[in-house]
Amino acid sequence: MSARHVDTANPSIGQSLREPQRAIFPGVKIGVLEDDLMRALDRAEIEVLFQPQFAGGTGAVAGAEALARWQHPTLGEIGARDLFAIAERASMVSPLSRHVVARALEEAARWPEELSLSLNITPEELGDPRFAADFAALIGTGAIAPGRLMLEITEDLLLRNLAQASEALGALRALGFRTALDDFGAGFCNFHYLRELPLDAIKLDKIMVEGVPADGKSLAVLRAIIALANALDLDVYAEGIESEIQRAAIISEGCQYWQGFLRAQPMKSEEVLALARTARGRGHG
């Protein structure tokens, strides 16, 4: 139930936990950061931002992805890549994820029903056989319907235990949640996952849209993946859209949703609402 970070340099509320990351802060001992993190949850230093997602056909705001950041009192903003790396060493991934999800749900409960919320699931959570039931119980305490939630997993989860991941996702979908394979194309791009997993969508990593439409090979690969997703009845989200020509290309090829700095950087919940109310957020302009 984590969130990923969109660094200003690019990526998404941090690249997910594909492998242990080492957060390096000159002059700061690792143990100090771990102690700080234990207090950060109580001090409300962990904030949640949201990156709007747009419908390809209309351009309207369709939802947003939850992104976590740590506003450290002396080091400033720490993105989720480093944040979750610190949490992993401190054995705090689960409480941190729950905190982020609770904050995201609280904010999204005030959104209109047509806006969805995307949340990322950590390897630790998906590997817990109680996760689906625990997550459903957590959602049950809020005011947002399961059908408005997209739960995203990355390839690192599948490499650990595909059978466990499939079972957990199946249980979540049975409870009404939507599921997506995130960062598609960033790793091995194993099409076997699309056949074996109970999915509703795939999210294309920004590497899959780089060079589109000018590069013929990139466009051919994008076209083939979207065709495959359509054949499997999967929605396609494109991440990292930074230019109008990219946006036009992915929409013309049939991509249903997109997100990126072209139209919106990560923002606070009230800014998502304000954007959704504007003509631009409704798909006009």
N, C-alpha and C positions, 0 to 999 in steps of 0.2 A: 504494500500500500504506500509505496514511496512516491516521491515526485522527482522529476528530473529537472536539471537546471539548464537554462539557456544562457550560456556565457555570452557576453557582449561580442566576443570574437566570433561566435557562431553557435555551437550546438544547442542541444536541447537542454530543465531543471536538472544537471550534470549528465554526462554520458552515463548510461546505467552501469551497474556493477559487473561489467563483463569480466573483469579481473581485479584483484585488490589494487587499489590506487594508494599512492603514498602522498599524503598531503604534506607539503613542505613550506614552512614559514620561517624564514631566516631569523635566528635568535630566539625562537620559541620551541621549548621542549614538547615533544609529542604528548607526554603524560599530562602536561599543563592543559593542552587543548581538550584532552579527554575529560579532565575534571571540569573545565569550563562548559563542555557540552552537557554534562549532567545537571548543571545549574541553569543552562540556557533555556531549557524547556519551561522551567518555573518562572523565568524572567521574561518570557514572551519575546525572546530574541530570534526565534525561528519563525520567519514569515512565509506566507504562501502567496505567490503571484500566479497569474493565469495568462496563457498565450491563446488568444482567440483563434478559432478554426472557422473557415468559411466554406459555404456550400459552393461547389464548382459551377453548378448550373445558374444560380441566382446571384452569387457573391454575398449573400446575407450571412451574418454571424450565425453559426450553427451550434457552437459550444466553445469550450476552452479546455486546455490541458493545464493541470495543476503543476506548479513549479515551486520548489523550495529553496530558500536562501537563509543564511545565518547572518544576522547583523551583529557581528562581534563588537563588543564595546571598545576594544583597542585595535583590532586588526581590520575592522571595517567589514565589508560584505564578503562572505565566503559562499561560493557556489556549491551546489549539491554534490558534484563529483568529490570535492574535498570533504564536504560535510558528511556524506555517507561513508567515506573512507575512514574518517575519524570515528564515526559511530560503530563501524565494523570492528575496529580495534578495541573499542570500549564495550563491545557486546551490547550496543544500544540501538541496533538497527530496528528491532521490532517496536520499542517505545517511540522512537523518532518517527517511524512510518505512521504509527497510530496517531501521533500528534498532528502530523501533516494532513492526514486524511480527515481527521476530525475537524480541523480548521477549514479545509477545502469544502467539506460537506456543509458546514455552518454557513459559509459564504454562498455556496451554490443554491442553498435552500431558498434564497431570496431572488433567484433568477426566474424568469418566465419558463414555463414548462417546455417550450420548444428548444431551449438551450441544454446541451448535454455537458457532462463533465468527464474528462479523461484522467485516470489515475494509473500510476505504474505500480506493479507488484514486484517485490524483491525476491531473490532466490530463496532466502530464509523463509519467507512467508509461504510461497508456493510449495516448498518442501515439507511444510507442516500439515499433516493429515487433518488437523482441526481447522485449517485456515478458512475453508469455504463457509463452514457453519459460524465461525467467529466473525467473519466479515459480514455475513448476512445479519448477524445479531447487532453489529455496530451500525449498519445501515438502517436497521429497524428502529433505532433510537432517533433517527433524523427525519427530515421532512421531504427527502428526495426519493423518487421512485427508482427501483433498480434498473428499469429500462432506460433511464437517462444517464446511466453510468457506463463508461467504456473502460474496462480493465485491461491494461497493456502489459504484455510480457516481452522479454527480449531473448535472443537466441541462447544466451548463457544459461538461462533457466532450463532450456530443453536439453542442452548438452549434459547437464547433471543427471536428469532422470526424465526422459520423454514420457514414460508411462505414468509417472506421478503427475506430471504437468497436465497430461491429457485428462486424467481422472479429476483433478482439481478444477480445470476449466469446464469440464462437463457438468460438474456439480454447480458451479457458479452460473452457467447458462441456464441450467434447470431452475434456478432461483430467479431468473429474469434479467441477469446482468448480461451486457454485451462484452465480447472479448476481441482483442486485436493482437496481432504479432507485430511488435514495434521494431524500428530500425531495420526493416527488411532491406537486404542488399549490403548492409555494413559488414556482415560476417560471411559465413559460407553460403548463405542464400539457399538453404537446403529445401527444395520443393517438397521433399518427403513430409515436412512439417505441415504443409498445407493440406495434405491428404489425411494425416493422422490426428490433427488437432481440431477440436470443436471451436471454430473461429467465426467471427462476424466480419472481420476486416483485417487488412494489412496496412501498415504505415511505412511508406517508402522512406528510407534514410535519404538525407540530402544528397549523398553521393550518387544516388540513382537519377537525380534530375540535373546534375551538373553537366554542362555541355549541350543540354536540350534547349532548342531543337537543332542547333547548328551542326552538332556532331551526329552523323548518320548512324553510327553504331549505338551511341547512347540512346537515340530516339528509337531504334529498332528494339533494343532491350526493354525500354520502358513500354513500348507498344505490346510486346509479347507478354510482359508481366501483367499488364492491365487486362489483356485478353484472357489470360489464365485465371485471374481473379474473377472476372465476369463469368467464366465458365463454372467456377466453383461458388458462385453467388456470394462473393465477398466484396464489401465496399473497399475502396482504395483511398487512402489519405496520403498526400505528399507533404513532406516536411522540408523546411529550409528554402521556401520560395522567396527569392530576393529581387526578382525583376519581373516586369510586366510580360516580357516575352516568354519567360518560364511559365508564368501563370497561364497565359493563353495556350501554350503548348500542352501542358498537362490536362487542361480542361478539354481541349480539342481531341485528345486521345482517350477521354472518358473517365478521368479521375474525378471522383465524386466530391472530395473535400481536400482542403489544403490549409497550411499555416506557414507563417514566415514573416520576416522583417519587412517584406514589401508593404504590408498593410498594418501590421501590429506587432510590437515587441511585447514582452511580458508586462503585465499591468495589474493593478489592484482590481478587486472584484467590482467596485463601484464604477471603475473605468470601463470594464467589460459591459456593464449594463448601459452606461452612457453611449458607448459605441454602437451597441445593438439597437438603440433607440434612434440613432441618426439615419439619415437617408443612405449614407455610405454603408452603415451596418445592416441596413435592410436590403442591401444589394443594388442601390441606385447610386452610381458614380464610383 
